[in-house]
Amino acid sequence: METLVAMAIVFFLLAGLAQVLCYSFLLKQKADLHRLSADIISRKVEVLKSLEPEDEALSPGVQQETVQDRNTGRSFFLTWEVIEEGEGLRKIQLSLFPAPFGSRPPVRVSWYRSETLGF
């Protein structure tokens, strides 16, 4: 009888351990995707910051491109919308969607570019 109880406890612990391991792998995949998305979108923000105000990429409207990560080979769909808020002030909204499109929400970033202030 004691052996049966001990085996039940061991089985319960092993099943719990397996569940925790599976959940940790899932969380690691999500964290890797978020880190990769943040890297890609921050690189694009730095590129847009370095452009001249007259550059085509900063013209009002929606623009898009497909981005592929060099290390993992994963594809992402990047869109950015430039909105004229006022004299010399532009609002730039970036959205990064993982491809293929699924249930994952996009990563979004908004920032303002002021020509009068120089940033």
C-alpha positions in Angstrom: 0.0 0.0 0.0 2.8 2.4 0.9 4.5 1.7 -2.4 1.3 2.6 -4.3 1.0 5.9 -2.5 4.7 6.7 -3.1 4.4 5.8 -6.8 1.3 8.1 -7.0 3.2 11.0 -5.4 6.2 10.5 -7.8 3.8 10.3 -10.8 2.1 13.5 -9.6 5.4 15.3 -9.2 6.7 14.1 -12.6 3.5 15.2 -14.4 3.8 18.6 -12.7 7.4 18.9 -13.7 6.6 18.1 -17.3 3.8 20.7 -17.3 6.2 23.3 -15.9 8.8 22.5 -18.6 6.3 22.8 -21.4 5.0 26.1 -20.1 8.6 27.4 -19.7 9.4 26.5 -23.3 6.3 28.3 -24.5 7.2 31.4 -22.5 10.7 31.4 -23.8 9.4 31.3 -27.4 7.2 34.3 -26.6 10.0 36.2 -24.9 12.3 35.5 -27.9 9.7 36.9 -30.3 9.2 40.0 -28.2 12.9 40.6 -27.9 13.4 40.1 -31.7 10.4 42.4 -32.4 11.8 45.1 -30.1 15.2 44.9 -31.8 13.7 45.2 -35.3 11.4 48.1 -34.5 14.1 50.0 -32.6 16.5 49.6 -35.6 13.8 51.1 -37.8 13.2 54.0 -35.5 16.9 54.7 -35.5 17.0 54.6 -39.3 14.0 57.0 -39.5 15.6 59.3 -37.0 18.7 59.6 -39.1 16.9 60.6 -42.3 16.6 64.1 -43.6 13.1 65.7 -43.2 12.6 65.7 -47.0 13.2 62.0 -47.3 10.5 59.9 -49.0 10.2 57.5 -46.1 9.1 60.5 -43.9 6.4 61.7 -46.3 2.9 61.7 -45.0 1.0 58.4 -45.5 1.4 54.7 -44.8 4.4 52.8 -46.0 5.3 49.2 -45.5 8.1 46.7 -45.9 8.9 43.0 -45.2 11.8 42.5 -42.8 13.6 39.3 -42.3 15.8 38.7 -39.3 19.3 37.6 -40.3 19.9 35.3 -37.4 16.6 33.4 -37.2 15.3 33.8 -40.8 11.8 34.9 -39.4 9.8 37.3 -41.5 8.0 40.3 -40.2 5.7 42.8 -41.8 6.6 46.4 -40.8 4.3 49.4 -41.5 4.7 53.0 -40.5 2.4 55.9 -40.8 3.6 59.5 -40.9 1.0 62.1 -39.9 1.6 65.9 -40.1 0.6 67.2 -36.7 1.6 70.8 -37.2 4.2 73.1 -38.6 7.4 71.0 -38.5 5.9 68.3 -36.3 5.3 64.7 -37.5 3.8 61.8 -35.6 5.2 58.5 -36.7 3.5 55.2 -35.8 5.2 51.9 -36.4 3.6 48.5 -36.3 5.4 45.2 -36.6 3.4 42.1 -37.4 5.0 38.6 -37.1 4.5 36.6 -40.4 2.6 34.5 -41.0 -0.2 36.5 -39.5 -1.8 34.7 -36.6 -3.3 35.6 -33.3 -0.3 37.4 -32.0 -0.9 41.2 -31.6 1.6 43.5 -33.4 4.3 45.5 -31.6 3.4 49.2 -31.9 5.6 52.3 -31.4 4.6 56.0 -31.7 7.0 58.9 -31.6 7.1 62.5 -32.7 9.7 64.2 -34.9 10.1 67.9 -34.6 12.0 69.8 -37.3 12.0 73.0 -35.2 13.6 71.3 -32.2 15.9 69.1 -34.4 14.9 65.7 -33.2 
